[in-house]
Amino acid sequence: MSGMPELPKTLDSLAQARIAENLRRTVELTELGLALRAAVIRRHDPNCDAMKRVMHEIRLAKEQAWRVNPS
């Protein structure tokens, strides 16, 4: 079980195609956003591991968000 809610059995193929396309776009935008942030970091500090820093920033932001709104 992946933790995702089950889709209704009556979901037609058009709706499934729309959902699949939206997921592809979401993944693509996420990848582009991560690459852009890594490029900015790399430009300011060429010797750092930019992706490692990006992931660290994401973890910090997530922790801060949970502290502000634990619901």
C-alpha positions as CSV (number, residue, x, y, z in Angstrom):
1,M,0.0,0.0,0.0
2,S,1.5,3.3,-1.1
3,G,-0.4,5.6,1.3
4,M,-2.3,7.2,-1.5
5,P,-6.1,7.2,-1.4
6,E,-7.7,4.7,-3.7
7,L,-9.4,6.1,-6.8
8,P,-13.0,5.2,-7.4
9,K,-13.4,2.1,-9.7
10,T,-15.6,4.1,-12.0
11,L,-13.0,6.7,-12.9
12,D,-13.0,6.8,-16.6
13,S,-9.9,6.7,-18.8
14,L,-10.0,10.4,-19.6
15,A,-9.9,11.3,-15.9
16,Q,-7.1,8.8,-15.4
17,A,-5.1,10.4,-18.2
18,R,-5.7,13.9,-16.7
19,I,-4.5,12.7,-13.3
20,A,-1.4,11.1,-14.9
21,E,-0.6,14.3,-16.8
22,N,-1.0,16.4,-13.7
23,L,1.3,14.1,-11.8
24,R,3.9,14.3,-14.6
25,R,3.7,18.1,-14.6
26,T,4.1,18.2,-10.8
27,V,7.2,16.1,-11.0
28,E,8.6,18.1,-13.8
29,L,8.0,21.4,-12.0
30,T,9.5,20.0,-8.8
31,E,12.6,18.9,-10.6
32,L,12.9,22.3,-12.3
33,G,12.5,24.1,-9.0
34,L,15.1,22.0,-7.3
35,A,17.6,22.5,-10.2
36,L,17.0,26.3,-10.2
37,R,17.6,26.6,-6.5
38,A,20.7,24.4,-6.8
39,A,22.0,26.6,-9.6
40,V,21.5,29.7,-7.5
41,I,23.4,28.1,-4.5
42,R,26.2,26.9,-6.8
43,R,26.6,30.4,-8.3
44,H,27.1,31.9,-4.8
45,D,29.3,29.0,-3.6
46,P,30.8,27.0,-6.4
47,N,32.6,24.6,-4.1
48,C,29.5,23.4,-2.1
49,D,27.3,20.4,-2.7
50,A,24.3,22.4,-4.0
51,M,21.7,19.6,-4.0
52,K,22.7,18.6,-0.5
53,R,22.1,22.2,0.6
54,V,18.8,22.4,-1.2
55,M,17.6,19.3,0.6
56,H,18.8,20.7,3.9
57,E,16.8,23.9,3.3
58,I,13.7,21.9,2.5
59,R,14.1,19.9,5.7
60,L,14.5,23.2,7.7
61,A,11.5,24.8,6.1
62,K,9.4,21.7,6.8
63,E,10.5,21.6,10.4
64,Q,9.7,25.3,10.8
65,A,6.3,24.8,9.2
66,W,5.4,22.0,11.6
67,R,6.5,24.2,14.6
68,V,4.3,27.1,13.4
69,N,1.2,24.9,12.6
70,P,1.3,21.4,14.1
71,S,-2.1,20.4,12.7
